[in-house]
Amino acid sequence: MTGFSKGIRKVEVALQWDPSPGGRPPTDLDIVAATFTAGDAYGAPAYLVHFDSRSPDGTIILNRDSTDGKGFGWDEVMTLELERLHERYARVVVGVVIQQRSDHRTFADVLNPAMRIREGYTVLAEDDFGAVPGASAATIAEFVRDGSGEWTFRPGVHGFDEDPATFTRVMGRSHRP
């Protein structure tokens, strides 16, 4: 059965970084997912999922949230159950934003940032944000529903220099075909 595919069904997005050095304010990175409807796939997000939130139907959940990068393993983890997402949604964009507190921070200021996207045990993408050192936010994945209703994955890290609120409004515009 060559060519037979069920598409992307359920993915895990994981983010990690090392804590700030002693005497420096904590570094806080956040995973953000934006869903877009078929009628406005590149416009305003239908809804966002980030810290202290989840999707209305429970298909996108932030399982782990860190405000300082302390701990073992992955500091933030988000699960996206794309196969359960209502058919009116045609696109999901996942991004990472650096919280801006006392000073402006970019990925170059974050110690050992890394991200991983996987479906089950299959790693779909890994990156260290090395291509976007001057960015304060980045999109890291795009999932698009094709004509047959299956989800496909479009990898790529694209940097933005936006505050968290502005980033959530513009993050979905980066991959217009």
C-alpha positions as a Python dict, from the first residue, in 0.01 Angstrom:
ca = {
    (1, 'M'): (0, 0, 0),
    (2, 'T'): (242, 267, -107),
    (3, 'G'): (120, 624, -84),
    (4, 'F'): (-134, 542, 187),
    (5, 'S'): (-121, 795, 471),
    (6, 'K'): (-338, 892, 761),
    (7, 'G'): (-171, 1231, 787),
    (8, 'I'): (-52, 1390, 1108),
    (9, 'R'): (-285, 1294, 1393),
    (10, 'K'): (-145, 1388, 1735),
    (11, 'V'): (174, 1584, 1799),
    (12, 'E'): (377, 1695, 2095),
    (13, 'V'): (564, 2026, 2088),
    (14, 'A'): (836, 2054, 2352),
    (15, 'L'): (1055, 2349, 2448),
    (16, 'Q'): (1355, 2372, 2680),
    (17, 'W'): (1614, 2627, 2790),
    (18, 'D'): (1862, 2672, 3072),
    (19, 'P'): (1788, 2904, 3365),
    (20, 'S'): (1930, 3257, 3367),
    (21, 'P'): (2267, 3301, 3538),
    (22, 'G'): (2265, 3407, 3904),
    (23, 'G'): (2171, 3770, 3955),
    (24, 'R'): (1975, 3793, 3626),
    (25, 'P'): (1594, 3792, 3599),
    (26, 'P'): (1441, 3457, 3500),
    (27, 'T'): (1400, 3379, 3131),
    (28, 'D'): (1046, 3273, 3038),
    (29, 'L'): (962, 3122, 2700),
    (30, 'D'): (608, 3025, 2609),
    (31, 'I'): (458, 2793, 2347),
    (32, 'V'): (160, 2946, 2168),
    (33, 'A'): (-76, 2772, 1924),
    (34, 'A'): (-310, 2967, 1696),
    (35, 'T'): (-599, 2800, 1513),
    (36, 'F'): (-743, 2936, 1191),
    (37, 'T'): (-1073, 2857, 1022),
    (38, 'A'): (-1104, 2748, 660),
    (39, 'G'): (-1274, 3078, 575),
    (40, 'D'): (-991, 3288, 721),
    (41, 'A'): (-685, 3061, 719),
    (42, 'Y'): (-441, 3356, 708),
    (43, 'G'): (-637, 3617, 899),
    (44, 'A'): (-706, 3651, 1268),
    (45, 'P'): (-677, 3335, 1480),
    (46, 'A'): (-1007, 3176, 1581),
    (47, 'Y'): (-851, 3116, 1922),
    (48, 'L'): (-511, 3091, 2093),
    (49, 'V'): (-374, 2835, 2335),
    (50, 'H'): (-93, 2942, 2569),
    (51, 'F'): (-13, 2946, 2941),
    (52, 'D'): (-326, 2942, 3157),
    (53, 'S'): (-547, 2837, 2864),
    (54, 'R'): (-654, 2543, 2651),
    (55, 'S'): (-863, 2497, 2340),
    (56, 'P'): (-1241, 2513, 2394),
    (57, 'D'): (-1279, 2148, 2291),
    (58, 'G'): (-969, 2018, 2473),
    (59, 'T'): (-782, 1922, 2154),
    (60, 'I'): (-485, 2153, 2225),
    (61, 'I'): (-347, 2151, 2579),
    (62, 'L'): (-37, 2294, 2744),
    (63, 'N'): (77, 2001, 2957),
    (64, 'R'): (377, 2167, 3119),
    (65, 'D'): (458, 2536, 3173),
    (66, 'S'): (783, 2678, 3309),
    (67, 'T'): (852, 3039, 3397),
    (68, 'D'): (1227, 3003, 3447),
    (69, 'G'): (1371, 2699, 3263),
    (70, 'K'): (1451, 2518, 3586),
    (71, 'G'): (1396, 2147, 3603),
    (72, 'F'): (1493, 1838, 3408),
    (73, 'G'): (1403, 1760, 3050),
    (74, 'W'): (1157, 1965, 2853),
    (75, 'D'): (1036, 2279, 3029),
    (76, 'E'): (718, 2336, 2828),
    (77, 'V'): (512, 2071, 2648),
    (78, 'M'): (198, 2118, 2438),
    (79, 'T'): (-15, 1841, 2288),
    (80, 'L'): (-217, 1898, 1970),
    (81, 'E'): (-477, 1634, 1886),
    (82, 'L'): (-526, 1740, 1525),
    (83, 'E'): (-739, 1436, 1432),
    (84, 'R'): (-1001, 1554, 1684),
    (85, 'L'): (-997, 1921, 1577),
    (86, 'H'): (-1330, 2027, 1424),
    (87, 'E'): (-1341, 2030, 1044),
    (88, 'R'): (-1397, 2409, 1036),
    (89, 'Y'): (-1032, 2453, 1137),
    (90, 'A'): (-792, 2439, 842),
    (91, 'R'): (-465, 2553, 991),
    (92, 'V'): (-273, 2557, 1321),
    (93, 'V'): (44, 2762, 1367),
    (94, 'V'): (270, 2699, 1667),
    (95, 'G'): (512, 2959, 1794),
    (96, 'V'): (745, 3043, 2080),
    (97, 'V'): (755, 3383, 2245),
    (98, 'I'): (1003, 3520, 2497),
    (99, 'Q'): (829, 3706, 2776),
    (100, 'Q'): (967, 4060, 2796),
    (101, 'R'): (1004, 4177, 3153),
    (102, 'S'): (1271, 4422, 3267),
    (103, 'D'): (1478, 4417, 2947),
    (104, 'H'): (1433, 4320, 2582),
    (105, 'R'): (1543, 3960, 2520),
    (106, 'T'): (1606, 3770, 2201),
    (107, 'F'): (1693, 3405, 2138),
    (108, 'A'): (2062, 3504, 2151),
    (109, 'D'): (2002, 3600, 2518),
    (110, 'V'): (1846, 3262, 2608),
    (111, 'L'): (2081, 2990, 2730),
    (112, 'N'): (2058, 2671, 2521),
    (113, 'P'): (1707, 2706, 2378),
    (114, 'A'): (1576, 2402, 2194),
    (115, 'M'): (1251, 2273, 2053),
    (116, 'R'): (1127, 1935, 1937),
    (117, 'I'): (812, 1838, 1751),
    (118, 'R'): (716, 1473, 1733),
    (119, 'E'): (430, 1244, 1650),
    (120, 'G'): (450, 943, 1878),
    (121, 'Y'): (817, 844, 1877),
    (122, 'T'): (884, 1001, 1537),
    (123, 'V'): (1069, 1332, 1556),
    (124, 'L'): (929, 1567, 1292),
    (125, 'A'): (1157, 1863, 1371),
    (126, 'E'): (1425, 1979, 1614),
    (127, 'D'): (1591, 2319, 1631),
    (128, 'D'): (1800, 2544, 1856),
    (129, 'F'): (1675, 2884, 1725),
    (130, 'G'): (2025, 2948, 1586),
    (131, 'A'): (1880, 3084, 1261),
    (132, 'V'): (1684, 3357, 1444),
    (133, 'P'): (1918, 3490, 1717),
    (134, 'G'): (1786, 3848, 1703),
    (135, 'A'): (1418, 3749, 1723),
    (136, 'S'): (1206, 3773, 2036),
    (137, 'A'): (947, 3527, 1900),
    (138, 'A'): (933, 3262, 1629),
    (139, 'T'): (689, 3034, 1456),
    (140, 'I'): (815, 2676, 1465),
    (141, 'A'): (546, 2467, 1296),
    (142, 'E'): (246, 2490, 1071),
    (143, 'F'): (-14, 2218, 1036),
    (144, 'V'): (-250, 2244, 739),
    (145, 'R'): (-557, 2036, 657),
    (146, 'D'): (-549, 1920, 295),
    (147, 'G'): (-840, 1864, 58),
    (148, 'S'): (-895, 1510, 187),
    (149, 'G'): (-919, 1633, 548),
    (150, 'E'): (-576, 1501, 651),
    (151, 'W'): (-323, 1718, 835),
    (152, 'T'): (20, 1787, 690),
    (153, 'F'): (322, 1936, 865),
    (154, 'R'): (522, 2231, 734),
    (155, 'P'): (844, 2271, 933),
    (156, 'G'): (1048, 2588, 967),
    (157, 'V'): (1159, 2842, 1225),
    (158, 'H'): (1067, 3200, 1129),
    (159, 'G'): (1169, 3485, 1358),
    (160, 'F'): (971, 3791, 1466),
    (161, 'D'): (1067, 4091, 1674),
    (162, 'E'): (731, 4149, 1837),
    (163, 'D'): (599, 4174, 2189),
    (164, 'P'): (387, 3874, 2295),
    (165, 'A'): (49, 4039, 2224),
    (166, 'T'): (147, 4159, 1876),
    (167, 'F'): (311, 3827, 1791),
    (168, 'T'): (-13, 3637, 1852),
    (169, 'R'): (-188, 3868, 1602),
    (170, 'V'): (73, 3833, 1325),
    (171, 'M'): (219, 3483, 1372),
    (172, 'G'): (-26, 3326, 1128),
    (173, 'R'): (78, 3544, 836),
    (174, 'S'): (428, 3403, 797),
    (175, 'H'): (353, 3107, 570),
    (176, 'R'): (113, 3235, 307),
    (177, 'P'): (166, 3013, -1),
}
